[in-house]
Amino acid sequence: MSTAAVTPDSRLLHDTANAEFKAKYAKFIRWAFVIAVVLHFTAFVFTPQFTITPYKLKEEQFEVVDIPDQIDLPPPPPDVPPPPVAVQAAEDDAEATDEVAETTFENFEDMPPPPPPSGGGDTGIFLAFDEPPQLIDYSSPEYPPLAREAGIEGTVAIRVLVSEEGKVLDATVLQSDVTPAMDQAAVQAALKCRFRPAKQRTVPVKAHVMIPFQFKLR
């Protein structure tokens, strides 16, 4: 078996390659260390700071809305004026007579209350008083000739507004079973009547009263 001989040249070459490898390795290690330091420094500087915050449960907010109960209310009833009071004649009132028409108050209490106001004027205004008006000057209606010839009889209920001075300010027909001409005659007669005014305590006030005029042939 033969063995290779080691010459001085081959030993020198081996030592040179080994020294060159060690030099490159040391250089590589230095550069690797520098790069690692630079990368760590860069990451430390430019990486945002991480803060730990405690976890909180999400709270849901609810808005409480108060919804009122919606109730459909029926419309209010129409204002109905109180029934007119009966006409009371004063003690010193003389009995009125007329050869054409006769007016009586016999069935006054049985007459129905007035209908609701149809609008206009102050007929629907409630006028409070303690003492009702008293009739002191009565005027009889004139009997229309055509109604007399036809033999028409009946009653007209007139609602009047009496002022604080006792004068009739307004007169309207509430109920009638006669002709329009007889209604108009009753209205004209009511406007001529005079009263002692109604009183609220001791103060004269306006008031509504109803006068029934009866047309009756003798």
C-alpha positions in Angstrom: 0.0 0.0 0.0 1.4 3.3 -1.0 1.2 6.5 0.9 1.2 10.1 -0.4 4.0 12.1 0.5 3.4 15.6 2.0 5.5 18.2 0.4 6.3 21.6 1.8 4.3 23.3 -1.1 1.2 21.3 -0.3 1.4 22.3 3.4 1.7 25.9 2.5 -1.3 25.8 0.3 -3.3 24.2 3.0 -2.4 26.8 5.6 -3.2 29.7 3.2 -6.7 28.3 2.4 -7.4 27.8 6.0 -6.4 31.3 6.9 -8.4 32.8 4.1 -11.5 30.9 5.3 -11.1 32.1 8.8 -10.7 35.7 7.6 -13.9 35.5 5.5 -15.8 33.8 8.3 -14.9 36.5 10.8 -15.8 39.2 8.3 -19.2 37.5 7.7 -19.9 37.3 11.4 -19.2 41.0 11.9 -21.5 42.0 9.0 -24.2 39.7 10.2 -23.9 41.2 13.7 -24.1 44.8 12.3 -27.1 43.9 10.2 -28.9 42.2 13.1 -28.3 45.3 15.3 -29.5 47.7 12.7 -32.7 45.6 12.1 -33.5 45.4 15.8 -32.9 49.1 16.3 -35.1 49.9 13.3 -37.8 47.6 14.6 -37.6 49.1 18.1 -37.8 52.7 16.8 -40.5 52.5 14.2 -42.7 49.9 15.7 -45.7 51.6 17.5 -45.8 51.2 21.2 -48.2 48.5 22.2 -50.4 49.3 25.2 -52.7 46.8 26.9 -56.2 48.1 27.6 -58.6 46.2 29.8 -61.6 44.7 28.0 -64.9 46.4 28.6 -68.3 44.9 27.8 -70.2 46.9 25.2 -73.1 48.7 26.7 -76.2 49.1 24.5 -78.2 52.2 25.0 -81.9 52.0 24.7 -84.1 55.1 24.3 -87.3 55.0 26.2 -90.1 56.6 24.2 -93.3 57.6 26.1 -96.2 56.9 23.7 -99.4 58.4 25.1 -102.6 56.4 24.8 -104.5 57.5 21.7 -108.1 57.7 22.5 -110.6 58.9 19.9 -112.8 61.2 21.8 -116.3 61.9 20.4 -117.0 65.4 19.2 -118.5 67.6 21.9 -122.3 68.1 21.8 -123.6 71.3 20.4 -124.2 74.1 22.8 -127.9 74.1 23.6 -129.2 77.2 25.3 -131.4 76.7 28.3 -135.2 76.8 27.8 -136.6 80.3 28.2 -138.3 81.0 31.4 -142.0 81.7 31.6 -143.1 85.2 31.2 -144.3 86.6 34.5 -146.6 89.6 34.4 -146.1 92.3 36.9 -148.7 92.8 39.6 -149.7 96.2 38.2 -150.0 94.8 34.6 -153.4 95.5 33.2 -155.1 92.7 31.3 -154.6 93.2 27.6 -157.6 93.0 25.3 -157.8 93.1 21.5 -160.7 92.7 19.2 -158.7 91.1 16.5 -156.5 88.5 18.1 -156.4 86.9 21.5 -153.2 85.8 23.2 -153.3 83.4 26.1 -150.6 81.7 28.3 -152.6 78.6 29.2 -150.4 76.0 27.6 -147.1 77.7 28.1 -145.6 75.1 30.4 -146.4 72.3 28.0 -144.5 73.8 25.1 -141.3 71.9 24.1 -137.8 73.5 24.7 -136.3 75.5 21.9 -134.2 73.8 19.2 -130.4 74.4 19.1 -129.3 77.7 17.6 -128.7 77.6 13.8 -126.0 80.2 14.0 -125.8 84.0 14.0 -126.8 86.4 16.7 -126.5 85.8 20.4 -129.5 83.4 20.7 -127.2 80.6 21.9 -125.5 82.5 24.7 -126.4 81.4 28.2 -127.5 84.4 30.2 -127.6 83.8 34.0 -130.0 85.6 36.2 -131.6 85.2 39.6 -134.9 87.0 38.9 -136.5 86.5 35.5 -138.0 89.4 33.4 -141.6 90.5 34.1 -143.9 91.6 31.4 -145.3 95.1 32.1 -146.4 96.3 28.7 -148.1 93.7 26.4 -148.8 94.1 22.7 -151.3 92.0 20.9 -150.6 90.8 17.4 -152.8 91.8 14.5 -154.8 89.0 12.9 -153.9 88.8 9.2 -157.0 89.3 7.0 -156.5 86.2 4.9 -156.0 84.1 8.0 -159.1 85.5 9.5 -161.1 84.8 6.3 -159.8 81.3 6.2 -160.6 80.7 9.8 -157.0 79.8 10.7 -156.3 79.5 14.5 -153.2 78.4 16.3 -150.2 79.4 18.6 -146.9 80.9 17.9 -144.0 80.7 20.4 -141.7 83.7 20.2 -138.3 83.8 21.9 -137.2 87.3 22.8 -134.0 88.8 24.2 -134.8 91.4 26.9 -132.1 94.1 27.5 -131.0 95.6 30.8 -133.6 98.4 30.2 -136.5 96.0 29.6 -136.6 96.5 25.8 -136.9 93.5 23.4 -133.7 93.4 21.4 -134.5 90.4 19.3 -137.5 88.1 18.6 -137.5 84.7 16.8 -140.1 82.1 16.1 -139.5 78.9 18.0 -142.6 77.0 17.2 -145.7 77.7 15.1 -148.7 75.9 13.7 -150.0 78.8 11.7 -149.2 80.7 8.5 -145.9 82.7 8.0 -148.0 85.9 8.0 -149.3 85.1 11.4 -145.7 84.3 12.6 -144.6 87.7 11.4 -147.5 89.4 13.2 -146.4 87.6 16.4 -142.8 88.7 16.0 -143.9 92.4 15.5 -146.0 92.2 18.6 -143.2 90.7 20.6 -140.8 93.5 19.6 -143.3 96.0 21.1 -143.6 94.4 24.5 -141.8 95.9 27.5 -140.4 94.1 30.6 -139.0 94.7 33.9 -135.4 93.4 33.3 -134.0 90.3 34.8 -131.6 90.7 37.7 -128.4 88.9 38.7 -128.5 89.6 42.4 -129.3 93.4 42.2 -127.9 94.2 38.8 -130.1 94.2 35.7 -128.9 91.8 33.1 -130.0 90.5 29.7 -132.2 87.5 29.6 -134.2 85.3 27.2 -137.9 84.6 27.7 -140.5 82.9 25.5 -143.9 84.5 24.8 -146.7 82.3 23.3 -149.2 84.2 21.1 -152.5 82.4 20.5 -154.5 83.4 17.5 -158.2 82.5 18.2 -161.3 83.8 16.4 -164.2 84.9 18.6 
